[in-house]
């Protein structure tokens, strides 16, 4: 659920960039060239922020995968130990 919230924030962030860029173009008191440079810098900052957040999200995904894999390995070990106990108990009752 936290990952979904994180994704929603990224979408709203991008929407904010688009709206801000549009408003800036409509009301910009500076020259067109200056405004374009400023918008390009801000867009680059936005891309950098998204790249960082995407990296963080990827890192969290890897951590969750590793935890899940560890839990699965532990569960398989417990299952195997339980199977051996049952087999040992069954053979002791027969013999």
Phi and psi restraints in degrees (value plus and minus 20) as a CYANA .aco file:
   2 UNK   PHI     -85.3   -45.3
   2 UNK   PSI     -55.6   -15.6
   3 UNK   PHI     -86.3   -46.3
   3 UNK   PSI     -57.0   -17.0
   4 UNK   PHI     -86.2   -46.2
   4 UNK   PSI     -61.4   -21.4
   5 UNK   PHI     -82.2   -42.2
   5 UNK   PSI     -60.0   -20.0
   6 UNK   PHI     -83.1   -43.1
   6 UNK   PSI     -61.8   -21.8
   7 UNK   PHI     -85.3   -45.3
   7 UNK   PSI     -60.7   -20.7
   8 UNK   PHI     -82.0   -42.0
   8 UNK   PSI     -60.1   -20.1
   9 UNK   PHI     -83.4   -43.4
   9 UNK   PSI     -60.1   -20.1
  10 UNK   PHI     -84.1   -44.1
  10 UNK   PSI     -60.1   -20.1
  11 UNK   PHI     -84.6   -44.6
  11 UNK   PSI     -65.0   -25.0
  12 UNK   PHI     -86.2   -46.2
  12 UNK   PSI     -54.4   -14.4
  13 UNK   PHI     -82.3   -42.3
  13 UNK   PSI     -66.7   -26.7
  14 UNK   PHI     -84.2   -44.2
  14 UNK   PSI     -58.9   -18.9
  15 UNK   PHI     -83.1   -43.1
  15 UNK   PSI     -60.3   -20.3
  16 UNK   PHI     -82.1   -42.1
  16 UNK   PSI     -60.0   -20.0
  17 UNK   PHI     -81.8   -41.8
  17 UNK   PSI     -65.6   -25.6
  18 UNK   PHI     -83.7   -43.7
  18 UNK   PSI     -64.2   -24.2
  19 UNK   PHI     -86.1   -46.1
  19 UNK   PSI     -63.9   -23.9
  20 UNK   PHI     -81.6   -41.6
  20 UNK   PSI     -60.7   -20.7
  21 UNK   PHI     -84.7   -44.7
  21 UNK   PSI     -60.7   -20.7
  22 UNK   PHI     -84.5   -44.5
  22 UNK   PSI     -66.7   -26.7
  23 UNK   PHI     -83.2   -43.2
  23 UNK   PSI     -60.9   -20.9
  24 UNK   PHI     -81.8   -41.8
  24 UNK   PSI     -60.3   -20.3
  25 UNK   PHI     -86.8   -46.8
  25 UNK   PSI     -57.9   -17.9
  26 UNK   PHI     -91.5   -51.5
  26 UNK   PSI     -55.3   -15.3
  27 UNK   PHI    -134.4   -94.4
  27 UNK   PSI      -5.5    34.5
  28 UNK   PHI     -89.6   -49.6
  28 UNK   PSI     102.7   142.7
  29 UNK   PHI    -103.0   -63.0
  29 UNK   PSI     -33.2     6.8
  30 UNK   PHI    -103.6   -63.6
  30 UNK   PSI     152.3   192.3
  31 UNK   PHI     -87.5   -47.5
  31 UNK   PSI     142.0   182.0
  32 UNK   PHI     -80.9   -40.9
  32 UNK   PSI     -61.2   -21.2
  33 UNK   PHI     -85.4   -45.4
  33 UNK   PSI     -63.7   -23.7
  34 UNK   PHI     -83.1   -43.1
  34 UNK   PSI     -63.0   -23.0
  35 UNK   PHI     -83.4   -43.4
  35 UNK   PSI     -62.2   -22.2
  36 UNK   PHI     -82.8   -42.8
  36 UNK   PSI     -61.1   -21.1
  37 UNK   PHI     -83.6   -43.6
  37 UNK   PSI     -63.7   -23.7
  38 UNK   PHI     -83.5   -43.5
  38 UNK   PSI     -63.4   -23.4
  39 UNK   PHI     -84.5   -44.5
  39 UNK   PSI     -58.8   -18.8
  40 UNK   PHI     -83.5   -43.5
  40 UNK   PSI     -61.9   -21.9
  41 UNK   PHI     -83.4   -43.4
  41 UNK   PSI     -64.1   -24.1
  42 UNK   PHI     -86.8   -46.8
  42 UNK   PSI     -58.2   -18.2
  43 UNK   PHI     -84.2   -44.2
  43 UNK   PSI     -59.6   -19.6
  44 UNK   PHI     -82.9   -42.9
  44 UNK   PSI     -62.2   -22.2
  45 UNK   PHI     -80.6   -40.6
  45 UNK   PSI     -61.5   -21.5
  46 UNK   PHI     -82.5   -42.5
  46 UNK   PSI     -62.4   -22.4
  47 UNK   PHI     -83.6   -43.6
  47 UNK   PSI     -60.0   -20.0
  48 UNK   PHI     -82.8   -42.8
  48 UNK   PSI     -62.6   -22.6
  49 UNK   PHI     -82.8   -42.8
  49 UNK   PSI     -64.1   -24.1
  50 UNK   PHI     -85.1   -45.1
  50 UNK   PSI     -58.0   -18.0
  51 UNK   PHI     -84.2   -44.2
  51 UNK   PSI     -62.2   -22.2
  52 UNK   PHI     -83.4   -43.4
  52 UNK   PSI     -64.4   -24.4
  53 UNK   PHI     -86.7   -46.7
  53 UNK   PSI     -56.4   -16.4
  54 UNK   PHI     -84.0   -44.0
  54 UNK   PSI     -59.4   -19.4
  55 UNK   PHI     -83.3   -43.3
  55 UNK   PSI     -61.6   -21.6
  56 UNK   PHI     -82.9   -42.9
  56 UNK   PSI     -62.5   -22.5
  57 UNK   PHI     -83.9   -43.9
  57 UNK   PSI     -60.3   -20.3
  58 UNK   PHI     -84.3   -44.3
  58 UNK   PSI     -62.4   -22.4
  59 UNK   PHI     -81.3   -41.3
  59 UNK   PSI     -62.9   -22.9
  60 UNK   PHI     -84.9   -44.9
  60 UNK   PSI     -57.6   -17.6
  61 UNK   PHI     -82.2   -42.2
  61 UNK   PSI     -62.1   -22.1
  62 UNK   PHI     -83.5   -43.5
  62 UNK   PSI     -63.1   -23.1
  63 UNK   PHI     -80.4   -40.4
  63 UNK   PSI     -64.2   -24.2
  64 UNK   PHI     -84.2   -44.2
  64 UNK   PSI     -59.4   -19.4
  65 UNK   PHI     -81.6   -41.6
  65 UNK   PSI     -65.7   -25.7
  66 UNK   PHI     -83.5   -43.5
  66 UNK   PSI     -62.1   -22.1
  67 UNK   PHI     -82.9   -42.9
  67 UNK   PSI     -63.1   -23.1
  68 UNK   PHI     -83.8   -43.8
  68 UNK   PSI     -60.3   -20.3
  69 UNK   PHI     -84.9   -44.9
  69 UNK   PSI     -61.5   -21.5
  70 UNK   PHI     -83.3   -43.3
  70 UNK   PSI     -63.3   -23.3
  71 UNK   PHI     -83.0   -43.0
  71 UNK   PSI     -60.2   -20.2
  72 UNK   PHI     -85.0   -45.0
  72 UNK   PSI     -61.3   -21.3
  73 UNK   PHI     -83.3   -43.3
  73 UNK   PSI     -62.3   -22.3
  74 UNK   PHI     -84.0   -44.0
  74 UNK   PSI     -60.3   -20.3
  75 UNK   PHI     -84.7   -44.7
  75 UNK   PSI     -60.0   -20.0
  76 UNK   PHI     -84.9   -44.9
  76 UNK   PSI     -60.1   -20.1
  77 UNK   PHI     -83.4   -43.4
  77 UNK   PSI     -63.9   -23.9
  78 UNK   PHI     -83.5   -43.5
  78 UNK   PSI     -61.0   -21.0
  79 UNK   PHI     -80.9   -40.9
  79 UNK   PSI     -64.9   -24.9
  80 UNK   PHI     -83.7   -43.7
  80 UNK   PSI     -62.0   -22.0
  81 UNK   PHI     -83.8   -43.8
  81 UNK   PSI     -61.1   -21.1
  82 UNK   PHI     -83.6   -43.6
  82 UNK   PSI     -60.5   -20.5
  83 UNK   PHI     -82.0   -42.0
  83 UNK   PSI     -63.2   -23.2
  84 UNK   PHI     -85.6   -45.6
  84 UNK   PSI     -58.5   -18.5
  85 UNK   PHI     -83.9   -43.9
  85 UNK   PSI     -64.2   -24.2
  86 UNK   PHI     -84.0   -44.0
  86 UNK   PSI     -64.2   -24.2
  87 UNK   PHI     -83.7   -43.7
  87 UNK   PSI     -61.0   -21.0
  88 UNK   PHI     -85.3   -45.3
  88 UNK   PSI     -63.5   -23.5
  89 UNK   PHI     -84.8   -44.8
  89 UNK   PSI     -61.8   -21.8
  90 UNK   PHI     -84.6   -44.6
  90 UNK   PSI     -60.7   -20.7
  91 UNK   PHI     -91.6   -51.6
  91 UNK   PSI     -52.7   -12.7
  92 UNK   PHI     -88.6   -48.6
  92 UNK   PSI     -55.1   -15.1
  93 UNK   PHI     -91.5   -51.5
  93 UNK   PSI     -51.0   -11.0
  94 UNK   PHI     -95.9   -55.9
  94 UNK   PSI     -59.2   -19.2
